Amino acid sequence: MLTDGDEYDVRMLELLNKPNEIIVINTGAEGLKNYGVALDLSGVSGIDEAVDQTCILLREKKVIVDYVI
């Protein structure tokens, strides 16, 4: 998790994490104007909705896998 990061910070994380992908979720009002984020939560009003949207994204990206034993 990176708080108060800017586009330079995100690009450095991408470079350090290659060849793996990073998932960027914006939670602040400022946002990352020139960087495509995976999810923008700046307009979300409640924590429950933010968690739900984040879980949906992580399932879509196969970070969280739904399965039953």
VEXDREN-2710 file (C-alpha; in Angstrom, 1 decimal):
% VEXDREN-2710
k/r/px/py/pz
1/MET/0.0/0.0/0.0
2/LEU/1.3/3.4/-0.9
3/THR/-0.3/6.5/0.5
4/ASP/0.2/10.0/-0.9
5/GLY/2.0/8.5/-3.9
6/ASP/2.2/10.2/-7.2
7/GLU/2.6/9.0/-10.8
8/TYR/6.4/8.8/-10.4
9/ASP/6.0/6.5/-7.4
10/VAL/3.6/4.2/-9.2
11/ARG/5.9/4.0/-12.3
12/MET/8.8/3.1/-10.0
13/LEU/6.8/0.3/-8.3
14/GLU/5.9/-1.0/-11.8
15/LEU/9.5/-1.1/-12.8
16/LEU/10.6/-2.8/-9.5
17/ASN/7.8/-5.3/-9.8
18/LYS/8.3/-6.4/-13.4
19/PRO/7.4/-8.7/-14.9
20/ASN/4.4/-8.9/-12.5
21/GLU/1.5/-6.5/-12.6
22/ILE/0.5/-4.0/-9.9
23/ILE/-3.0/-3.1/-9.2
24/VAL/-3.6/0.6/-8.5
25/ILE/-6.7/1.7/-6.6
26/ASN/-7.2/5.4/-6.2
27/THR/-8.9/6.5/-2.9
28/GLY/-8.0/10.2/-2.9
29/ALA/-9.8/13.2/-4.4
30/GLU/-6.6/14.3/-6.3
31/GLY/-6.2/11.0/-8.1
32/LEU/-3.6/10.0/-10.7
33/LYS/-4.6/12.2/-13.6
34/ASN/-2.3/10.7/-16.3
35/TYR/-2.2/7.2/-15.0
36/GLY/-4.9/4.6/-15.7
37/VAL/-6.0/3.2/-12.3
38/ALA/-7.8/-0.2/-12.0
39/LEU/-10.4/1.2/-9.6
40/ASP/-11.3/4.8/-8.5
41/LEU/-12.9/4.9/-5.1
42/SER/-12.7/8.7/-4.7
43/GLY/-16.5/9.1/-5.2
44/VAL/-17.5/6.1/-3.0
45/SER/-19.4/7.2/0.1
46/GLY/-19.0/4.3/2.5
47/ILE/-16.4/1.8/3.5
48/ASP/-18.7/-1.2/2.8
49/GLU/-19.1/-0.1/-0.8
50/ALA/-15.4/0.5/-1.2
51/VAL/-14.6/-3.0/0.2
52/ASP/-17.2/-4.6/-2.1
53/GLN/-15.8/-2.9/-5.2
54/THR/-12.2/-3.8/-4.2
55/CYS/-13.2/-7.5/-3.7
56/ILE/-14.9/-7.6/-7.1
57/LEU/-11.8/-6.2/-8.8
58/LEU/-9.5/-8.6/-7.0
59/ARG/-11.7/-11.5/-8.1
60/GLU/-11.8/-10.3/-11.7
61/LYS/-8.0/-10.1/-11.6
62/LYS/-7.8/-13.6/-10.1
63/VAL/-6.0/-12.3/-6.9
64/ILE/-8.9/-13.7/-4.9
65/VAL/-10.2/-17.0/-6.2
66/ASP/-13.7/-18.3/-5.4
67/TYR/-13.7/-22.0/-4.7
68/VAL/-15.5/-24.5/-2.4
69/ILE/-13.8/-27.4/-0.7
END
